[in-house]
Amino acid sequence: MNVDVFSWFDDIQAAMEQEGSLLKPWAEILPQQLHALFNEKVHGDQQRWLDALESLPAVEDTITDLQQDCIQLASDALTDDISRQIKTGLEQLSPWRKGPFQFFDTHIDTEWRSDWKWQRIAAHLAPLEGRTILDVGCGSGYHMWRMLGAGAYRVVGIDPSRLFLAQFQAFKQYAQLGQQQSGSKQPLKIDLLPLKMEDVPRPLKAFDTTFSMGVLYHRKSPIDHLAELKDTLKPGGQLVLETLVIEGELGEVLMPEDRYAQMRNVWFLPSCDTLLLWARRAGFKNPRIVEKNVTRLEEQRSTDWMQYQSLTDFLDADDKSKTAEGYPAPLRATLIAEA
């Protein structure tokens, strides 16, 4: 299928520019942001990923199902040759970390079972139907598609990885093709912008729900990140934040000496009570921990689609309750609060 990078963002730019749109301040700077990314800061693998996208063949009678744990594309018009082309193109976009996805006959068993996280939090969310949603650090967009499948009006994700953008576009171009084949001229209201949180203008106050899952511990200043997230929300909007935590009392925080579970960019792991305090101090109302879980080896692991080291390699070989550095193994919690 034909690839035109800047056309990927036409719909979101048009929506941002609409009279009265709360996203309009972002529309004023988005073209410059995108131009700098794709013309001035060209990633070394960018052309290879674009070539992989262009190699993906069109498929007749495409049907999209966003309400299954493995989000799916299906068609009765698939041929063996088309299936091979699709699998070959998707392999060029490896490694696949967040999912799972079903691209017609090709099942992508991603490193993370992101559906497990969705199952844990879904019942605690304010109904997503009709809401405008921001997903910060969205990866390749698995959770964004689940949000759209739950009835969201518009979903915007931000993640600086160009590879994640290419993976997202691989799914979106088929989902959009299926929509067109069904007779709809409306573009899908879901977009991934290859930007960082710092690129979102402040205070935007444009979103009904903002997700930040797996981001807070990568920030040198967690309080600043909470303030950034609050500035994205309309009054009364909901924050959904998932992060690494530790068992402990109010005020307790783990700051790794260097790496944590082999990750270099981990800064602060608070106790749940400390995380709640941070949220209150950042101005959020009614913060609460809705779920807490130890990351299982079955939830994050190497697969045929992500063949590098994964969680089992990051833990102590003799004691899986500890990281390779001797810290407590990954424990995650989800906080929900309102602006």
N, C-alpha and C positions, 0 to 999 in steps of 0.2 A: 504494500500500500504506500501511496505517496506520503512523504514526510516534509512538512513545512513547520519548523520549530515555532516561529512566531504566531502562526495560525492557531497553535494550541491554546493561546491565551486570549484570543479575540473575544470569546464570550464573557470571560470574567472581566476584561477591560470594559466592555460595553455595559455590563451590569454595574460596575463600579461608577461609571460615568452618568448613570441615569439621574435625572433631576431628583433631588431629595434623598439620594442613596447615602446611607451612612458610610459606605465604602468609598465615596467620592474622593476624600483626601488621599487615599491610597492610589486611586487612578491617576492622580496628577504626577506621581513619581514612578509608577510601575514601568512605563516604557523605558525610562532611563536605567532602571534596575536590571531589566531583562537584557537590554542592549549591552550593558557592561558585562553581564555574565556570559553571554553567548558570542560576543565579538571581541571583548578585551581580556576575558579570563577563560580562554578556551581550555577545557580539560583534555588531557592527552588521549583519552579513550573516547572522547565525544563522538568522533566520526564513526568509529567502529560500532558504537551503540545505535547511532542513527541509521547506519547501514543495516543493522540487524532488524530495526523497526521496519525499514523499507522492504526488507525481504519477506515480511509476513504477508501471505496472500489473503486477498479478500475471500470471505466465506458467505455463501448465500444462506438465507433463512436462519440468521443468527438469533438465538434466544439467550437472554441474560437472566440469571437467578441470583439475587443478592441476599437471599434470606436463608441460605444454607451455611453451615459452618465452613464448608469449602465453597467459596463463591464460584459460580459456574458460567461458562459459555458453552452452548450446545447448538448443534445443527444436524438435520437429517441429510444435508446435501454434501457432507464431507466425503472426500476421496482419500485413498491411501497416500497419494502423492501430496495432496494439500496437508494432510496430517504430518508427513515427514518434514515439509517445509516449515510448518509452524513450530515443531519441536526443535528443529535446527536453529531457527531464528531466536527462540526463547533461550536456548542453551548459550547463545552468544551474549545474553544479558545476565549470566550468572556472575556472582552468587546471589541466590534468592534467599533473603533472610526472614521476611515477614509474610505470612499467609495462613492457610494454603489456598491455592488457586487451581481451578480446572479449566484449561484452555482446550475445549473440545475433547479430543482423545488424550491430551497430554495433561497428566496430573503433576503439579509442582508441589513437592513435599518440601516446604521451606524449613529453614533452621528452627524458627520459632513456631509453635502452635499458637498463633495469635488468636485463634478462635477460642482457646481456653480462657484467655484474658477477657475477651468479649463476654463469654458466658458468665464470668464472675461479676462483671460490673453492670450488665445490661439491666437487671431488675432494679438497680438502685438509681437509674438515671431519670430525670424529668423526661416525659414523653418527647421524643425527637421530631414527631410529625410537625411539619410546617416551620421548623426552626432553621435559622442560619447558623452554621457551625464552623468553628475554626479548629483544626487539628495541628498542634505544634509538634514538630518532630515526627511527622506522620509516616516516615519510611516510604515504602512503595504503595501505601494507600489502602491496605487491607481494611483497616477499621473505618476509613472514609466510606468505602463501599458498603460496609455494614450500616453505617449511619444513613446513607442514602436509601438503603433497603428498608430502614425503619421509618422512612417517610420524611426525612429532612428536606427542606425546601432548597437549600444550597449548602454545599460543603466545600470549604477551602482548606487545603493542607499546605503547610510550609515545611520544607526539609531541604538543606543545601546540597544533598547528594544528587548528582546528575544521573547516576545509575538508577536510583530509586525513581527519578522522573521518567526515565526510559521504560522501566518496568510498569509504572502506572499507565503510561501512554499506550503500552502494548495492550493492556486490558481495555482501556477507554476507547481506543479506536475500533475495537470489535463491538463493544457495547453500544457505541454511537452508531456504527454501521447497522446493527440490529434495529435500533430505534428508527433509523431512516427507512429500512426495509419494511417496517411495520406501518409506514405512512406518516410518521411524525416528523415535522420539520424543526421541532424544538431541540436545541442542544442540551445535552446532559448538564445539569447544574452541579458539576463536581470538577474541581481544578486543583492541581498540585503546582505550587509556585516554588522554584528552587532557590529559596531565600532563607535567611536566618531570622530569628526572633527580633534581632536588632533592626531589621529592615522594615518591620511593621510600624507605620507612623503612630505616634502617641499624642493624646489619648484617642483611640479610634472609637471605642464604645459602640461597636457595630454587630456583635454576635450574641445570640441567645445562649449558646453553650460553647465553651472553649475546653478542649482536651489538651492535656500535657502529660503524656505517658512515657516514662523512661527518659525524662529530660532533666529534672531538677538536680540530680546528683552530678550531672555534667557541668553545672553552672558554678562559677567561682563565688557568686553571690546569690544564694537561694532566695533571699528576701527581695532582691531586685527582680528576680525572675517572677516571683509571685506578684510584684507590683506591675510588671509588664503584662502578665496575664489578666490582672484586674482591669487594666486599661483597655483591653480588647472587648470587654463585656458591656452590654447594655445594663442599666440599673435592674437588679433582680436576676440577671443572667447567671447561669450555673457554670462553675469550674469543676472539671473532673481531672484530678491529678493523681497519677500513679508514680511511685518512686521507690527506691531502695530505702529500707529503714533498718533499725536495730532494735532488739529488745532492750528496754531501759526505762529510766524514770524521766520526769520532766527536766529538761536542761541537758540531758545526755546526748552527745553527738560523736560519731566516729569520723575522724579525718585521717585517711590512709597516709602513711609515711611516703609512699610512692604510688605503686599500683594497687588496685583492688580487683581480684579475680582476673588478673592480667590486663585490666583496663588502666590506661595511664590517666585519663581525664575524669577521674572520680574525686569529688571534693568533700562533700558532706553527706553523711548518712545519719539522720536524726532518729531519735525514738519517736514513737507515734504521738506521745504527749507534746514533745518538742515541735513536731511538724504542725500539730493543731495550734500551738502558740504562735508559730511563724505566720500561719494563715490569719489568725486573729489580728496580729500586729500589722499585717499587710492590709487590713481593712475588710476582710471577708466576714460574712455573717454565717453563723450556724455551721462552722466546719465540723465534719464528722468523718471518722474512719469507717468505711462501709465493708471492707474486706482486707484480709491479710493472709499471705501465703508464702511458703518456702518454694522457690523455683525448683521444679523437679527435673531430673535428667531427661525425662521423656518430653518435657516441654521445650527445651532448648538443646538441640543436638545436631551433629553433622548428618547430612543427607547427600543423595546423589546430586542435588541442586545447590548444596553449600558444603563443599568438601574440605573446608579448612577446619582448624580446631574449634571446639565449642565447649559447652559448660563443663563436661566431665574432665577436660584438659585444664580447666581453670581452677579446679578444686584440689585439695590435698589428696594425693594418691591413696593414702591409708585412712583418711578420715574425711568423708564427704560432707561433714557438718562444718568444715572450714575451707576457706579459699586457699589457693596455693601459697599465699603470703601469711596464712595463719589467722586471718580475720573470720568472723562468722560468715557462713555461706549466704548467698543472696536471699534476703527476705524482703518481700515487696508488700506495699500497702496502697490502698486507693482512698484518697480524700475527696470528699465532695463538699462544696460550699457555694454560697451565693454572693454576688457583688452587691 
